[in-house]
Amino acid sequence: MVTAGAFLTLHYRLSGPSGDVINTFSGKPATLSLGNGELSPAVEQRLMGLAEGTHTTFELAPGEAFGERNPDMQQWVARKLLTQLGDPLERYSVGDVVSFPTPDGQGTYAGAVIELSDSAVRFDFNHPLAGQPVTFEVRLIGVL
């Protein structure tokens, strides 16, 4: 059974009204630990108590899985800074997803390009499923 802090091997699919955002069913299963922020708290809550071998689907209300969309998470980034952080020849288009280093340099986070100007690029750093209903399908392969 899935409990707090459990290590899981699973296939899962997170999808919204526009389709799949993450889908491991056609490839290698994911391995993760509950409580480490790899899944949202609402998704982790749905896993609690499930038995190894379970294959089920949950519907989460708009905003429940990844919060509401936050307009403050849409920010302009100067092209000069983008050049310093990455490839100076990089060309951006609306819809591109770009990875940025975290301030401590230990990880990354992503933003989607939503607008362009000559001197800056506007990114949306909200989760792609923020503010949307989410379908969460899971098949638990192993629970430790």
C-alpha atoms as one frame of an Amber mdcrd trajectory, in Angstrom:
protein
   0.000   0.000   0.000   1.115   3.567  -0.701   2.011   5.475   2.468   3.708
   8.828   3.173   7.350   8.735   2.072   6.872   5.586  -0.037   9.075   4.976
  -3.071   6.968   4.220  -6.129   7.566   2.784  -9.562   4.633   3.683 -11.741
   3.301   4.690 -15.083   1.262   7.873 -14.998  -0.459  10.342 -17.245  -1.366
  13.936 -16.387  -3.632  15.550 -18.927  -5.799  18.615 -19.207  -8.343  19.881
 -21.715  -5.647  20.168 -24.406  -4.323  16.630 -23.925  -1.357  14.955 -22.248
   1.312  17.000 -20.496   3.162  14.008 -19.010   2.690  10.409 -20.118   5.039
   7.559 -19.175   2.808   4.696 -20.399   4.558   4.349 -23.747   8.062   4.362
 -22.267  10.026   3.681 -19.141   8.074   3.910 -15.848   8.814   6.699 -13.389
  10.385   6.120  -9.988   9.718   8.722  -7.321   9.360   9.296  -3.616   6.183
  10.728  -2.111   6.658  13.963  -0.227   9.619  15.222  -2.266   7.593  17.578
  -4.451   7.851  15.432  -7.585   4.048  15.335  -7.767   1.618  17.949  -6.520
   0.140  17.374  -3.030  -3.333  16.801  -4.532  -1.981  14.092  -6.846   0.019
  12.490  -4.022  -3.116  12.460  -1.850  -4.933  10.416  -4.519  -2.152   7.808
  -4.387  -2.317   7.288  -0.632  -3.690   3.871   0.314  -3.539   2.410  -3.195
  -2.215  -1.143  -3.492   0.641  -2.230  -5.731  -0.766  -3.258  -9.124  -3.631
  -0.727  -9.024  -4.552   0.932 -12.337  -7.003   3.795 -11.874  -7.925   7.290
 -13.048  -8.797  10.361 -10.961 -10.388  13.635 -12.019  -9.120  16.760 -10.238
 -11.070  20.017 -10.239  -9.682  23.140 -11.968  -6.788  24.478  -9.900  -6.747
  21.530  -7.496  -3.698  19.773  -8.930  -1.413  22.741  -9.685  -3.139  25.774
  -8.211  -4.735  28.684 -10.000  -2.930  30.584 -12.728  -0.967  33.441 -11.191
  -0.511  36.514 -13.422   2.622  37.417 -11.417   4.229  34.269 -12.838   4.297
  35.899 -16.276   7.490  37.921 -16.521   9.653  39.678 -19.066  13.272  38.499
 -19.254  15.805  40.721 -20.996  17.393  39.172 -24.074  20.777  40.244 -22.646
  20.174  38.000 -19.606  18.988  35.130 -21.826  22.228  35.424 -23.806  24.245
  35.239 -20.565  22.304  32.188 -19.347  22.322  30.201 -22.573  23.195  30.094
 -26.238  23.668  33.635 -27.625  22.364  32.433 -31.016  19.136  30.997 -29.555
  15.956  32.131 -31.315  12.705  32.083 -29.365   9.182  31.535 -30.650   5.837
  31.746 -28.874   5.120  28.329 -27.373   8.764  27.372 -26.785   9.505  25.981
 -23.330  12.826  27.153 -21.914  14.699  25.793 -18.869  16.328  28.169 -16.396
  18.724  27.362 -13.547  17.407  27.812 -10.013  19.146  30.558  -8.007  21.142
  27.943  -6.055  22.255  26.272  -9.306  21.040  22.878  -8.055  18.019  22.491
 -10.339  16.001  23.984 -13.130  12.544  25.389 -13.761  10.722  26.026 -17.019
   8.859  28.878 -18.619   6.806  28.996 -21.805   7.370  31.866 -24.242   4.152
  33.897 -24.557   5.333  37.168 -26.103   8.395  38.622 -27.839   9.901  42.091
 -28.186  13.237  43.298 -29.566  14.751  43.627 -26.094  12.962  40.948 -24.010
  10.990  37.706 -24.021   7.883  37.253 -21.863   7.613  33.876 -20.148   4.774
  32.167 -18.313   6.242  30.270 -15.364   2.886  28.793 -14.267   2.596  25.016
 -14.481   0.982  24.177 -17.854  -2.009  22.648 -16.023  -2.455  25.463 -13.466
  -6.098  26.533 -13.245  -7.304  23.621 -15.384  -9.121  20.388 -14.648  -6.644
  17.496 -14.612  -7.061  13.821 -15.372  -4.536  11.690 -13.487  -4.171   8.068
 -14.612  -1.818   5.796 -12.703  -0.650   2.180 -12.763   1.357   1.294  -9.647
   4.083  -1.174 -10.579   5.949  -1.237  -7.257   5.668   0.266  -3.782   8.548
   0.299  -1.275
